[in-house]
């Protein structure tokens, strides 16, 4: 089943008698049953259910979330007494605190097993597995989805107000606040714990700084506007997925909205000129739009996360699609992108009605009512 490499030889001893079938759900279940680890398998199923639900709630890829959740704890089959030695044998970078408390290495070992035993190559999935227990600095949306799915799946005895708060914030579309609530709880218990990982400390500090930046009312409002933009795009995707044959003109307009979002995002991130077509046509289908919508939502989330105090007053230099040089205020660009999408979503609604298809309602006030 495996190539003759050192990593796969070291990890392969845990896959004796195990063959992949092509169904990850079946394969992971079989893997745990071979090791008679039904407790971890039951936990994995709970995390997977939550991960898929949360991914859909926040516009992340639910199929990738399922894969990451299914594999996040596969290294639990390695005895804790062997985790440090195994990590050393396969060349995992080990921090001092992980040598003191080797159990925390299971997240890195799970990444290695996902890659070497289950042949996962998607870096987004592997990265989320690698930090599912502690999170890490510069965490992406997908990292947070898998991380928080692991936490809300716990069925702990007794009353745990912090966990109830985490679950409430997840359901209220406040993922960063949910993540921070958990990280802050761990930090508050640091004197009672065997280890508070440096990744967790750095992730908490980043979110704390982000919360301080969000006291800027202009930035806070823009983040809400862009959350509406992602929500509206998801509403269109959901409606188009219901159609057996997606009408050409609405699909073209939707692709234009998303391409414009991507082009302006690249300019905001410092690219002078992009080769992306503003009206894509070749290979255009609904999956193209779904992939681009997910990438844009995460890209703008990261942009706002990295936007420091006072930077909204800055300017960006770039070249237009015709190669002409321009300099525009960041606030003007962000305002343009949101209004541009709203304008064309109105056109999409008109064309859907012409096809006797009821368009989704994407008005800002509808989003605001549901979002609180």
VENHUBEL-V96822 format. One record per residue. N is the residue number from 0. PHI is phi in whole degrees, 0 to 359 (NA if undefined). OMEGA is omega as a letter, one per 20 degrees, with the letter a starting at -180 (NA if undefined). D_FIRST is the distance of its C-alpha to the first C-alpha in Angstrom with 2 decimals. Layout:
{{N/PHI/OMEGA/D_FIRST} {N/PHI/OMEGA/D_FIRST}}
//
This chain:
{{0/NA/a/0.00} {1/241/r/3.82} {2/287/a/7.04} {3/274/r/9.66} {4/247/a/11.94} {5/300/a/14.31} {6/302/a/13.65} {7/288/r/9.95} {8/291/a/11.11} {9/295/a/13.93} {10/280/a/12.34} {11/297/r/9.32} {12/297/r/12.11} {13/271/a/12.71} {14/243/r/9.43} {15/299/a/9.95} {16/78/a/10.02} {17/245/r/8.63} {18/230/r/6.82} {19/288/r/8.05} {20/251/a/11.12} {21/103/r/12.67} {22/253/a/15.37} {23/296/r/15.26} {24/302/r/18.18} {25/293/a/16.66} {26/295/a/13.32} {27/293/r/15.41} {28/300/r/17.83} {29/298/a/15.44} {30/300/a/14.10} {31/291/r/17.76} {32/293/r/18.82} {33/299/r/16.43} {34/263/r/18.27} {35/54/a/21.55} {36/249/a/22.31} {37/287/a/24.27} {38/297/r/26.60} {39/294/r/24.12} {40/296/r/22.71} {41/296/r/26.32} {42/298/a/27.07} {43/299/r/24.07} {44/296/r/25.36} {45/295/r/28.81} {46/298/a/27.72} {47/298/r/25.80} {48/300/r/28.96} {49/294/a/31.13} {50/297/r/28.93} {51/296/a/29.03} {52/297/a/32.77} {53/291/r/33.58} {54/301/r/31.62} {55/295/a/33.73} {56/296/a/36.82} {57/250/r/36.44} {58/79/r/35.05} {59/271/a/31.50} {60/284/a/28.48} {61/293/r/27.83} {62/291/r/24.37} {63/293/r/23.26} {64/299/r/25.15} {65/298/a/23.29} {66/295/a/19.87} {67/298/a/21.27} {68/293/r/22.97} {69/299/a/20.08} {70/257/a/18.11} {71/295/a/21.20} {72/240/a/21.19} {73/297/a/17.60} {74/285/r/18.46} {75/298/r/21.17} {76/286/r/18.94} {77/277/r/19.64} {78/303/a/23.12} {79/304/a/25.74} {80/295/a/26.79} {81/253/a/23.47} {82/295/a/23.16} {83/296/r/25.37} {84/298/r/23.85} {85/296/r/20.26} {86/299/r/21.58} {87/294/a/23.37} {88/296/a/20.45} {89/259/r/18.41} {90/79/r/21.63} {91/289/r/22.60} {92/289/a/26.28} {93/246/r/28.15} {94/272/a/31.67} {95/303/a/34.40} {96/292/r/34.62} {97/287/r/30.91} {98/290/r/31.54} {99/288/a/34.43} {100/227/a/32.48} {101/299/a/28.73} {102/303/a/27.95} {103/292/r/28.39} {104/290/a/25.35} {105/299/a/23.16} {106/291/r/23.49} {107/288/r/22.17} {108/293/r/19.34} {109/297/r/18.41} {110/301/a/18.32} {111/298/a/15.95} {112/289/r/13.53} {113/300/a/14.00} {114/283/a/13.17} {115/273/a/10.31} {116/263/a/8.51} {117/251/r/9.94} {118/60/r/10.28} {119/278/a/14.04} {120/244/a/16.18} {121/290/a/19.59} {122/296/r/21.79} {123/297/r/24.14} {124/293/a/21.65} {125/297/a/20.31} {126/296/a/23.93} {127/295/r/25.09} {128/297/a/22.51} {129/297/a/23.57} {130/237/a/27.22} {131/290/a/27.24} {132/268/a/29.26} {133/253/a/31.72} {134/60/r/31.66} {135/200/r/32.52} {136/296/a/35.23} {137/60/a/35.21} {138/295/r/33.09} {139/275/r/32.42} {140/306/a/33.19} {141/295/r/29.56} {142/303/a/29.24} {143/291/r/32.36} {144/299/a/31.26} {145/290/r/28.16} {146/301/a/30.22} {147/285/r/33.10} {148/298/r/31.04} {149/298/a/29.76} {150/283/a/33.41} {151/288/a/35.12} {152/280/a/32.72} {153/295/r/34.14} {154/243/a/36.42} {155/272/r/38.51} {156/290/r/41.52} {157/86/a/44.90} {158/262/a/46.20} {159/228/a/44.35} {160/304/a/46.45} {161/296/a/44.19} {162/288/r/41.25} {163/297/r/43.57} {164/293/r/44.65} {165/301/a/41.09} {166/296/a/40.43} {167/297/a/43.77} {168/292/r/43.22} {169/301/a/39.79} {170/291/r/41.43} {171/265/r/44.36} {172/65/r/42.24} {173/237/a/42.74} {174/297/a/39.20} {175/299/r/40.32} {176/293/r/42.99} {177/295/r/40.57} {178/298/a/38.24} {179/296/a/41.29} {180/302/r/42.66} {181/290/a/39.62} {182/300/a/39.46} {183/291/r/43.20} {184/297/r/43.03} {185/300/a/40.58} {186/299/a/42.92} {187/291/a/45.89} {188/258/a/44.27} {189/302/a/43.23} {190/288/a/45.69} {191/259/a/44.18} {192/257/r/40.49} {193/292/a/38.41} {194/203/r/37.09} {195/243/a/37.71} {196/296/a/35.02} {197/298/r/36.39} {198/299/a/34.22} {199/297/r/35.90} {200/299/a/39.30} {201/293/r/38.86} {202/296/r/37.61} {203/297/a/40.65} {204/297/r/43.01} {205/297/a/41.78} {206/293/r/42.35} {207/296/r/45.71} {208/294/r/46.74} {209/297/r/45.62} {210/297/r/47.75} {211/293/r/50.69} {212/296/a/50.28} {213/284/r/50.28} {214/288/r/53.82} {215/293/a/54.84} {216/297/r/56.04} {217/293/r/55.39} {218/297/a/51.77} {219/299/r/51.30} {220/293/a/52.79} {221/296/r/50.69} {222/297/r/47.48} {223/292/r/48.67} {224/299/a/49.50} {225/283/r/46.03} {226/293/r/44.46} {227/298/a/46.62} {228/301/r/45.39} {229/294/r/41.72} {230/298/a/42.80} {231/297/r/44.79} {232/296/r/41.90} {233/294/r/39.70} {234/297/r/42.55} {235/294/r/42.65} {236/301/a/38.91} {237/301/a/39.17} {238/289/a/42.08} {239/294/r/40.58} {240/292/r/37.40} {241/282/a/39.75} {242/265/r/40.91} {243/293/r/39.32} {244/237/a/40.83} {245/284/a/41.37} {246/301/a/44.74} {247/294/a/44.62} {248/293/r/47.31} {249/301/r/46.14} {250/294/r/42.60} {251/296/r/44.12} {252/294/r/46.27} {253/294/r/43.44} {254/298/r/41.33} {255/295/r/44.45} {256/304/a/44.85} {257/291/r/41.29} {258/295/r/41.49} {259/297/r/44.78} {260/303/a/43.34} {261/293/r/40.55} {262/298/a/43.09} {263/293/r/45.45} {264/296/r/42.72} {265/296/r/41.77} {266/292/r/45.49} {267/298/r/45.90} {268/272/r/43.06} {269/106/r/44.93} {270/280/a/43.85} {271/291/a/46.98} {272/210/r/45.67} {273/240/r/42.70} {274/265/a/41.55} {275/295/r/40.45} {276/288/a/42.46} {277/283/r/44.82} {278/237/a/44.86} {279/296/a/41.32} {280/223/a/41.15} {281/292/r/38.33} {282/70/a/35.19} {283/285/r/37.07} {284/206/a/35.80} {285/295/a/35.65} {286/297/r/32.09} {287/303/a/33.40} {288/293/r/36.12} {289/299/a/33.90} {290/298/a/31.67} {291/289/r/34.81} {292/297/r/36.62} {293/297/a/33.88} {294/296/r/33.83} {295/294/a/37.63} {296/301/r/37.97} {297/291/a/35.75} {298/297/r/37.42} {299/288/r/40.91} {300/298/r/40.01} {301/294/r/38.85} {302/300/r/41.96} {303/293/r/44.29} {304/296/a/42.45} {305/268/a/43.07} {306/279/a/46.59} {307/280/r/49.05} {308/300/r/52.58} {309/88/a/54.94} {310/289/r/52.37} {311/296/r/53.21} {312/275/a/56.52} {313/278/r/54.87} {314/231/r/54.45} {315/229/r/51.73} {316/259/a/52.29} {317/197/r/50.35} {318/244/r/50.86} {319/289/r/51.22} {320/298/r/49.35} {321/268/r/52.33} {322/88/a/51.94} {323/277/a/55.00} {324/281/r/55.02} {325/217/r/55.68} {326/229/a/55.79} {327/229/r/55.54} {328/291/a/55.80} {329/302/r/52.57} {330/299/r/54.36} {331/294/r/55.43} {332/297/a/51.91} {333/297/r/50.45} {334/293/r/53.35} {335/300/a/52.94} {336/299/a/49.23} {337/293/r/49.90} {338/290/r/52.98} {339/300/r/51.33} {340/295/r/48.60} {341/298/a/51.23} {342/300/a/53.32} {343/284/r/50.58} {344/294/r/49.28} {345/297/r/52.84} {346/295/r/52.52} {347/300/r/49.26} {348/300/r/51.10} {349/298/a/53.91} {350/291/r/51.69} {351/295/r/49.75} {352/298/r/53.11} {353/295/r/54.07} {354/263/a/51.05} {355/61/r/52.21} {356/247/r/49.32} {357/287/a/50.31} {358/285/r/49.14} {359/288/r/47.72} {360/271/a/50.23} {361/240/a/49.21} {362/300/a/52.53} {363/301/a/52.36} {364/294/r/54.62} {365/293/r/52.25} {366/300/a/49.45} {367/296/r/51.93} {368/297/a/53.08} {369/285/a/49.59} {370/275/a/48.54} {371/82/NA/51.72}}
//
